[in-house]
Amino acid sequence: MQKNIKEATGTNLKLIISNKRFLKAISLINRNLINNTNISLTLISYECNYYDQAHFIKEFKRFMGMTPLEYIRSFNDKKDNYILTLQSFNTLIDVFNKD
């Protein structure tokens, strides 16, 4: 099965799952920021099936080049500029996650 997935997508199953899980996590963070709600990183890591919060933070940093807290602080510093971009980003994620 993994060989068929690799041939069809050009990447391995582990990377596909990792990407999808990260997209769900960033979407939850973005929605939290846009809606000005307060959801914990522990809950986000749990919702996205990370082993624990430390694993989530490590993966987030690998994908984004910064920790979730740094990302949130960056957003808060430039909130007005990010709102439309995040709404568009989340729309794309929703389309991707329907597959």
C-alpha positions in Angstrom: 0.0 0.0 0.0 2.8 2.4 0.9 4.5 1.8 -2.4 1.3 2.6 -4.3 0.9 5.8 -2.3 4.5 6.8 -3.0 4.0 6.1 -6.7 0.7 8.1 -6.9 1.8 11.1 -4.8 5.5 11.2 -5.0 5.8 11.2 -1.2 5.5 8.7 1.6 2.5 8.0 3.8 4.1 9.2 6.9 4.8 12.7 5.4 1.2 12.9 4.1 -0.2 12.2 7.5 2.3 14.6 9.1 1.3 17.4 6.7 -2.4 16.8 7.2 -2.1 16.8 11.0 -0.1 20.0 10.9 -2.6 21.7 8.6 -5.3 20.8 11.1 -3.3 22.2 13.9 -2.4 25.5 12.2 -6.1 25.8 11.2 -7.2 25.5 14.8 -4.6 28.0 15.9 -5.6 30.5 13.2 -9.3 30.1 14.0 -8.5 30.7 17.6 -6.6 33.9 16.7 -9.2 35.2 14.4 -12.1 34.5 16.8 -10.1 35.8 19.8 -10.8 32.6 21.7 -8.4 30.9 24.0 -7.6 27.2 23.2 -4.6 25.6 24.8 -1.8 24.1 22.8 -2.2 20.9 24.8 -5.8 20.7 23.5 -4.7 21.4 19.9 -2.0 18.8 20.1 -4.5 16.3 21.4 -7.1 17.2 18.8 -4.5 16.7 16.0 -3.3 13.4 17.3 0.2 14.4 18.4 1.8 12.2 21.0 2.1 15.1 23.4 2.5 18.9 23.4 6.3 18.7 23.1 6.0 16.6 19.9 3.5 19.1 18.5 5.8 22.0 19.3 8.8 20.2 17.6 6.7 19.5 14.5 5.3 23.1 14.4 8.9 24.5 14.5 9.9 22.1 11.7 7.1 23.3 9.5 7.0 27.0 10.4 10.5 27.8 11.6 9.1 29.1 14.9 7.3 27.7 17.9 3.5 28.0 18.2 4.0 30.7 20.9 6.3 32.7 18.6 3.7 32.3 15.8 0.9 33.6 18.1 3.0 36.5 19.3 3.9 37.4 15.7 0.2 37.3 14.8 -0.7 39.5 17.7 1.9 42.1 16.7 0.5 42.3 13.1 -3.1 41.2 13.7 -4.8 43.5 11.2 -2.6 42.4 8.4 -3.1 38.7 9.1 -6.9 38.4 9.4 -7.7 38.3 5.6 -4.7 36.1 4.9 -5.7 33.6 7.6 -9.3 33.4 6.5 -8.1 32.6 3.0 -5.6 30.1 4.3 -8.2 28.4 6.4 -10.5 28.1 3.4 -7.8 26.3 1.5 -7.2 24.0 4.5 -10.9 23.2 4.6 -10.9 22.2 1.0 -7.7 20.1 1.5 -9.2 18.4 4.6 -12.3 17.3 2.8 -10.3 14.8 0.7 
